[in-house]
Amino acid sequence: MMRIVDDAIIGRHGEIPVRRYGHGAPRLVWLHGGAFSHGGLDMNESDAVARALADRDLPVSAVDRDSLRASGQSFARELAAAGVATEHVVVPETRHGFLDRLADGAFEIGIDRLAAALA
């Protein structure tokens, strides 16, 4: 049976989800995420590829990536520096674009945060 372990590493912007497939040191560190702007560890681009390689005894460490988070932080700083009232919020355990996914539990959290800010 294939060994799959969800883990996290600490980056400069917080935790980065990592999923390890197979046994032993990884032969491939798989950075992915739909054009490096969206996606997650459960996308076929990540999961199916990593499983297929691990099935061939090639351990993989898949690393989640949301490169837009850092750009959002920079944009918020630029707005604030220009005198625009700004609040930068990162909803924990979400990925970029969660307001596009109505079935995602984070959608309601995001809408509640927006409604509170606009009230």
C-alpha positions in Angstrom: 0.0 0.0 0.0 1.3 3.4 -0.9 2.2 5.7 2.0 0.8 9.2 1.8 1.5 11.7 4.5 0.1 15.3 4.7 2.5 17.7 6.4 3.6 21.4 6.3 6.7 23.4 6.2 7.1 26.9 7.5 7.8 29.5 4.9 8.3 33.3 5.3 4.5 33.8 4.8 3.4 30.9 7.1 2.7 27.3 6.7 3.0 25.6 3.3 1.1 22.3 2.8 3.2 19.4 1.7 2.1 15.9 0.8 4.7 13.1 0.8 4.1 10.0 -1.5 6.0 6.8 -1.1 8.8 5.8 1.2 12.3 7.3 1.6 13.7 10.6 0.4 11.8 12.2 -2.4 13.2 11.7 -5.9 11.1 14.7 -7.0 9.9 17.8 -5.2 6.7 18.7 -7.2 5.8 22.4 -7.2 2.5 22.8 -8.9 -0.7 24.8 -8.9 -2.5 25.7 -12.1 -0.1 28.0 -13.9 1.4 28.7 -10.5 -1.6 30.8 -9.5 -4.3 28.4 -8.3 -4.8 24.8 -7.4 -3.9 22.5 -4.6 -2.6 19.2 -3.5 -5.8 17.4 -4.6 -5.7 18.5 -8.2 -4.8 15.8 -10.7 -1.9 17.9 -11.8 -0.4 17.2 -8.4 -2.0 14.2 -6.9 -2.4 11.9 -9.9 1.2 12.7 -11.1 2.7 12.1 -7.6 0.7 8.8 -7.2 1.8 7.5 -10.6 5.5 8.2 -9.8 5.2 6.8 -6.3 3.6 3.6 -7.8 6.9 3.3 -9.7 8.9 3.4 -6.5 9.8 7.1 -7.1 8.9 9.0 -3.9 7.5 12.5 -4.4 7.1 15.5 -2.1 4.3 17.6 -3.5 4.4 21.3 -2.4 1.3 23.5 -2.5 1.7 26.9 -4.0 -0.3 30.1 -4.0 2.0 32.7 -5.5 -0.8 35.2 -5.6 -0.9 35.4 -1.8 2.4 37.3 -1.7 1.3 39.6 -4.5 -1.9 40.3 -2.5 0.2 41.3 0.5 2.4 43.6 -1.6 -0.7 45.2 -3.2 -2.2 45.9 0.2 1.0 47.5 1.4 1.1 49.7 -1.8 -2.5 50.8 -1.3 -1.8 51.6 2.4 1.3 53.6 1.4 -0.8 55.6 -1.0 -3.2 56.5 1.8 -6.0 54.1 0.8 -7.8 52.6 3.8 -6.8 48.9 3.5 -7.2 45.7 5.5 -5.4 42.7 4.2 -7.0 39.5 5.4 -5.9 35.9 4.9 -8.6 33.4 5.7 -6.8 30.4 7.3 -6.9 27.0 5.5 -8.0 28.5 2.2 -6.4 28.9 -1.3 -6.6 31.7 -3.8 -9.9 32.2 -5.4 -12.1 30.5 -2.8 -14.8 33.2 -3.4 -15.3 31.5 -6.7 -16.3 28.2 -5.1 -19.7 28.6 -3.4 -19.6 25.1 -2.0 -16.3 25.8 -0.2 -16.9 26.4 3.5 -14.5 29.4 3.3 -16.9 31.1 0.9 -19.2 32.0 3.8 -16.3 33.0 6.0 -15.1 35.4 3.3 -18.6 36.8 2.6 -19.1 37.4 6.4 -15.7 39.2 6.6 -16.6 41.4 3.5 -20.1 42.1 4.9 -18.6 43.2 8.3 -16.1 45.5 6.6 -18.8 47.1 4.5 -21.4 47.5 7.3 
